[in-house]
Amino acid sequence: MADSVLRTRSKELAKQIVILCREIKQNCRESVLTNQLLRSGTSVGANVHEAQYAQGMKDFISKLEIALKEVYETEYWLELLFETGYMDEKAYKPIRNDCGAIRHMLIASLNTAKQNRESNP
């Protein structure tokens, strides 16, 4: 089965987050904020991946809702790291934009799943 765009993008985001956190930890010796970012940023892809194997529509929606919450949290930690000087704008903007794109895809997927659930109870 081919990966969906959402799965591919959320996995790529997770990889970017891992690399970014590694660089910040090595260069700045910061671990508290980067650990938070690492958890939320990798959780997005994990929950999107789990949704593929959901036990039903309710479970599918739940996994995507968790992924959406994790995207919002990831955006928060990225913004905080940027505003406190741990990231420069060149590193911050592309990852922030990726988060925004994934957030939009998750919202659209959730809206579609919820509409399908209501029309096929």
Sine and cosine of phi, psi and omega as CSV:
sin_phi,cos_phi,sin_psi,cos_psi,sin_omega,cos_omega
0.00,0.00,0.75,-0.66,0.00,-1.00
-0.96,0.28,0.56,-0.83,0.05,-1.00
-0.94,0.34,0.55,-0.83,0.09,-1.00
-0.98,0.21,0.30,-0.95,0.05,-1.00
-0.86,0.50,-0.65,0.76,0.00,-1.00
-0.89,0.46,-0.71,0.70,0.03,-1.00
-0.89,0.46,-0.70,0.72,-0.01,-1.00
-0.89,0.45,-0.73,0.68,-0.03,-1.00
-0.92,0.40,-0.63,0.78,-0.01,-1.00
-0.94,0.33,-0.54,0.84,0.08,-1.00
-0.94,0.34,-0.65,0.76,0.05,-1.00
-0.88,0.47,-0.64,0.77,0.06,-1.00
-0.87,0.50,-0.71,0.71,0.00,-1.00
-0.86,0.52,-0.68,0.73,0.01,-1.00
-0.90,0.43,-0.67,0.74,0.04,-1.00
-0.88,0.48,-0.66,0.76,0.00,-1.00
-0.90,0.43,-0.70,0.71,0.01,-1.00
-0.86,0.51,-0.73,0.68,-0.01,-1.00
-0.90,0.43,-0.71,0.71,0.01,-1.00
-0.87,0.50,-0.73,0.68,-0.02,-1.00
-0.89,0.45,-0.63,0.78,0.05,-1.00
-0.87,0.48,-0.70,0.71,-0.01,-1.00
-0.90,0.43,-0.70,0.71,-0.01,-1.00
-0.90,0.44,-0.68,0.73,0.01,-1.00
-0.89,0.45,-0.65,0.76,-0.01,-1.00
-0.95,0.33,-0.68,0.73,-0.12,-0.99
-1.00,0.08,-0.55,0.83,-0.12,-0.99
-0.91,-0.42,-0.14,0.99,-0.03,-1.00
0.85,0.53,0.55,0.84,0.04,-1.00
-0.98,-0.18,0.77,-0.64,-0.01,-1.00
-0.78,-0.62,-0.42,0.91,-0.07,-1.00
-0.92,0.40,-0.81,0.59,-0.02,-1.00
-0.93,0.36,-0.64,0.77,-0.02,-1.00
-0.92,0.38,-0.55,0.84,0.07,-1.00
-0.90,0.43,-0.63,0.77,0.04,-1.00
-0.90,0.44,-0.71,0.70,0.01,-1.00
-0.89,0.46,-0.67,0.74,0.00,-1.00
-0.87,0.49,-0.69,0.73,0.00,-1.00
-0.90,0.43,-0.77,0.64,-0.06,-1.00
-0.95,0.32,-0.65,0.76,-0.06,-1.00
-0.92,0.40,-0.55,0.83,0.04,-1.00
-1.00,0.09,-0.39,0.92,0.02,-1.00
-0.93,0.37,-0.50,0.87,0.01,-1.00
-0.84,0.55,-0.83,0.56,-0.03,-1.00
-0.90,0.44,-0.61,0.79,0.00,-1.00
-0.89,0.47,-0.68,0.73,-0.01,-1.00
-0.95,0.31,-0.59,0.81,0.08,-1.00
-0.90,0.44,-0.67,0.74,0.02,-1.00
-0.89,0.45,-0.71,0.70,0.02,-1.00
-0.88,0.48,-0.56,0.83,-0.03,-1.00
-0.86,0.50,-0.51,0.86,0.01,-1.00
-0.89,0.46,-0.47,0.89,-0.04,-1.00
-0.95,-0.32,0.44,0.90,-0.03,-1.00
-0.88,0.47,0.46,-0.89,-0.03,-1.00
-1.00,0.05,0.13,0.99,0.01,-1.00
0.32,-0.95,0.04,-1.00,-0.06,-1.00
-0.89,0.45,-0.64,0.77,-0.01,-1.00
-0.88,0.47,-0.69,0.72,0.03,-1.00
-0.91,0.41,-0.66,0.75,0.04,-1.00
-0.85,0.53,-0.76,0.65,0.00,-1.00
-0.89,0.45,-0.66,0.75,0.01,-1.00
-0.86,0.51,-0.71,0.70,-0.01,-1.00
-0.89,0.45,-0.67,0.74,0.02,-1.00
-0.93,0.38,-0.58,0.82,0.05,-1.00
-0.91,0.41,-0.63,0.78,0.06,-1.00
-0.90,0.43,-0.69,0.73,0.03,-1.00
-0.86,0.51,-0.65,0.76,0.02,-1.00
-0.89,0.45,-0.69,0.72,0.04,-1.00
-0.88,0.47,-0.62,0.78,0.00,-1.00
-0.93,0.37,-0.55,0.83,0.07,-1.00
-0.90,0.44,-0.70,0.71,0.03,-1.00
-0.87,0.49,-0.67,0.74,0.01,-1.00
-0.91,0.40,-0.65,0.76,0.03,-1.00
-0.87,0.49,-0.69,0.72,0.03,-1.00
-0.87,0.49,-0.61,0.79,0.02,-1.00
-0.89,0.45,-0.77,0.64,-0.04,-1.00
-0.91,0.42,-0.62,0.79,0.06,-1.00
-0.88,0.48,-0.72,0.69,0.00,-1.00
-0.87,0.49,-0.68,0.73,0.00,-1.00
-0.90,0.43,-0.70,0.72,0.04,-1.00
-0.89,0.45,-0.63,0.78,0.03,-1.00
-0.92,0.40,-0.75,0.66,-0.07,-1.00
-0.94,0.34,-0.30,0.95,0.04,-1.00
-0.98,-0.20,0.14,0.99,0.14,-0.99
1.00,0.07,0.16,0.99,0.03,-1.00
-0.99,0.15,-0.32,0.95,0.03,-1.00
-0.77,-0.64,0.58,-0.81,0.13,-0.99
-1.00,-0.04,0.18,-0.98,-0.07,-1.00
-0.89,0.46,-0.56,0.83,-0.01,-1.00
-0.88,0.47,-0.59,0.80,0.04,-1.00
-0.99,0.14,-0.59,0.81,-0.11,-0.99
-0.94,0.33,-0.77,0.63,-0.15,-0.99
-0.86,0.51,-0.73,0.68,-0.02,-1.00
-0.89,0.46,-0.64,0.77,-0.01,-1.00
-0.94,0.33,-0.63,0.77,0.06,-1.00
-0.88,0.48,-0.66,0.75,0.02,-1.00
-0.91,0.42,-0.62,0.78,0.06,-1.00
-0.89,0.45,-0.67,0.75,0.05,-1.00
-0.86,0.50,-0.70,0.72,0.01,-1.00
-0.88,0.47,-0.67,0.74,0.01,-1.00
-0.91,0.42,-0.68,0.73,0.02,-1.00
-0.91,0.41,-0.64,0.77,0.04,-1.00
-0.85,0.52,-0.71,0.70,0.00,-1.00
-0.90,0.44,-0.65,0.76,0.03,-1.00
-0.91,0.42,-0.65,0.76,0.02,-1.00
-0.90,0.44,-0.70,0.72,0.02,-1.00
-0.87,0.49,-0.70,0.71,0.01,-1.00
-0.90,0.44,-0.68,0.73,0.01,-1.00
-0.90,0.44,-0.67,0.74,0.03,-1.00
-0.90,0.44,-0.69,0.73,0.02,-1.00
-0.87,0.49,-0.69,0.73,0.02,-1.00
-0.90,0.43,-0.72,0.69,-0.01,-1.00
-0.88,0.47,-0.66,0.75,-0.01,-1.00
-0.93,0.37,-0.62,0.78,0.05,-1.00
-0.90,0.43,-0.67,0.75,0.03,-1.00
-0.90,0.43,-0.62,0.78,0.00,-1.00
-0.91,0.41,-0.64,0.77,-0.01,-1.00
-0.94,0.34,-0.57,0.82,-0.02,-1.00
-1.00,0.10,-0.27,0.96,0.04,-1.00
-0.74,-0.67,0.94,0.35,-0.08,-1.00
-0.91,0.42,0.00,0.00,0.00,0.00
